[in-house]
Amino acid sequence: MSTGAERKPGPVERAVRFWLPVIVLVVFVRTVLFQPFHIPSESMKPTLLVGDSLFVTKFSYGYSRYSLPFSLNLFSGRIFVISSPKRGDITVFRHPHDESSDLIKRVIGLPGDRIQMIGGHLHLNGEPVKREQIEDYIDTEEIPGRTLRIKRWRETLPGGASYDTLDLLDNGQLDNTPVYEVPPDHYFMMGDNRDDSTDSRVLDEVGYVPFANIVGRAQIIYFSIGDGAAAWQIWRWPSALRLRRFFLVLR
C-alpha cells in the first residue's frame, strides 16, 4: 500500500487530457460524418445564396481520398459505398482540373445519360425535362438599393426531384449546347443559376465529374448571413443574419 501523496498532474498534462479527446472527436466527425461548407458564389442561386453555411454528409456515397484531411492518397476509388448520387442531389466535389478547390452543384446527369440545352431548356436522353415558369425571383442583395426581377423556372427531373432555376439571359452563352454523353463512373453537374454557373457544360473548365471526386451531399443550412457581411462581424448580425434560412433542409 502506497503511503506517499498522489502526484498531481501539471497544467500541461491537464490541458492535454482535456483537449486531446476533443480534437480526436472533431477530426473523426470532420473526416467520417460531416464537413462544413461555405457558399462563395451565386452559381446555385436561388437554392443557395452567398453567405450560406451548410453541412455536407460525407457518408452519403461512401468515401474517397477527398474525404480525408489533406486528401491523403491512401486508397483509390470509393469504399463503403451505401448509395450512388441521384439526379437532383446537391453535391460538393473536388474540382476535376484543380485539386485545391471544391465546387458545389446539382447532379443532373448519371453515367450513360445524354444531356443537352436547347433554348435554355434542359433535355435529358432526348426528352425535354418538365419545367414551368413561376413567379419571378426578387433579388434585393445583388445591387444595394435596387430590386432585380429575374425569371424563375420550376424544373422537375425524372425520379421526382424538383427545384427552382434562374434565367438571367434569354440567349445565354450556355443556353444552346451540343449533346454531352456522360462517361461511366462520372456525373454531370449544373448550377441552378443557369446563366451564371461554370459547370459540366464547360468541358475544358469543369466537365464530367468522376465519382471519386465527390466529397458528399449537401443536406442542411446551419447559418446564413447577407449584405456582404462576414460571420465574425457580430455587430452586423442584427441586420445581416438571414434567420429564415437557419436549419433549412436542402432539396
Secondary structure, DSSP 8 states (H G I E B T S, - for coil): ---S------HHHHHHHHHHHHHHHHHHIIIIIEEEEE--SSTTTTTS-TTEEEEEETTTT-B-GGGSGGG--SSSS-BS------TT-EEEEE-TT-TT-EEEEEEEE-TT-EEEEETTEEEETTEE-EEEEEEEEEESSSSTT--EEEEEEEEE-TTS-EEEEEE--TT-TTSS---EE--TTEEEEE-SBGGG--STTSTTTT-SEEGGGEEEEEEEEEEEB-TT--TT-GGGHHHHB-GGGTTEE--
